[in-house]
Amino acid sequence: MKDIKENIQDDTNSSSPLGVRGEVEKGKTAKYLREKLGGMPEQAKQNLKEFNGIKKLILEALKEEDLTIKQLTEKVNMPTDEVVYYLMSLVKYGFVKTGDIDDMDEYYTYKLNK
C-alpha cells in the first residue's frame, strides 16, 4: 500500500497542475496541457477563428437593434440552425441575452448583454 501512495505522490510532481496535496495550482492547468499536448491543435485554432468571426457578425447585427432568430438569419445570411447554435453559445457565455417577445407573441428577440 505504501508503494502505491509513493507512486501517486511521484505522479503529482511539479510539472503537473496538481500540487503536493493533489490541489490544483492556479494558472498551471493550461500550461501543463500545452506542454503535454504540444500546443493547441490546428483544427482547434481554425474552429476558434471561425467562431470568433461569426460571433463578431452576430454581435454587430445586434448592436443596431434587438432581433429575432429569423431576422438575425436574414441579416447575417446564415442558415437558421447555425445561427441558433452560435446565438445560444453567446447567450450561455453572457454576450447576448433574451429580450422581449415580438408583437405577435411568437418569437423572442435577442439583444446585447450590456
N, C-alpha and C positions, 0 to 999 in steps of 0.2 A: 504494500500500500504506500509505503514511503517513496518508492521509486516512481510511482505514478504521480504523486504530488510534486516531486522534483522535476519530472518531465513537463508537467503543466507549467510549473514555475519557469522553466527554461524557455517554453514556448511564448511566454509573455515577457519577452525581453524589450530592450529599448527601441528596437525598430518597429515593434507592434504598437498600435494605438492604445493598447491596454497597458496600464501601468502595473506596478508590482502586485497590487491587490486586485487586479482584474478590472480596475476602474478606467473608463475612457478618459484620456487626456485631451483637453480642448485643443482643436486645431490639428491634431495628429492623424485623424482618420483619413482625410483627403490626401495628405502627404504619403501615408502608408500605402493607400490604394494606388496612387500614382507610381510609387516605387515598385509595388508588387505587380501591377498590370503593365508597366512600361509606358505610362502616359494614357491619354484619352484616345479611344479607338476612332479611326477616321469616320466611320459611319455615325458615331455619336456626335461628332463635330458637325457633320452635314445635317443631321436631324435638328440639332440645336440652331444652326444657321437658318434653316427653313422655318422652324417655329418662330424665331425672333422676327423674321421678315413678315410672316402672317400676323403675328402679334402686333407689329407696327401698323400694318394695314387696318386692322380692326380698331385699334385704339385711335388712329387718325380719323376713321369714319365716325366714331362715337364722340369725338371732340366737338363736332358740329351740332349734333342733336342726338337725342335718345332714339334708338331704332329697335324694331322687332327683328327676329331672325330672318324673316323673308326680306325685309328692307335691307338688312345687312348683306345678305347673299347677293342682292342686285347691285349694291354699292361697291362691294369688293370683287364681284364677278367670280364667285367660287360656288361649288356645289353645296347644297344645304347641309349634307351630313358632315362635310369638312368644317363648315362654319360653326355648326353645333359643337363639334369636338373641341375646336380651338377656343370658342367662346366659353364653354363650360370649364376649360382649363384656366382661362383668365378669371372666371368667377371664383373658382376654387382657390386661386392664389391671391385674390383680393385686388386685382387690377380693375375688374368690372363688377357691377352689382345689378341686381334686378331692379327695374324701375316700376312704373305704374303699368296697369293693364290698359290695352288700347280702347278706343271709343266703343267698339263693338263687343267688349268683354270677352275676347277670344285669345289674344296674344299678349304676352308680357313684353315690355320694352326693356332694353338694357342700356346702362349708362356707365360712364367712368366713375370709379370709386375715388372721390377727391379727398 
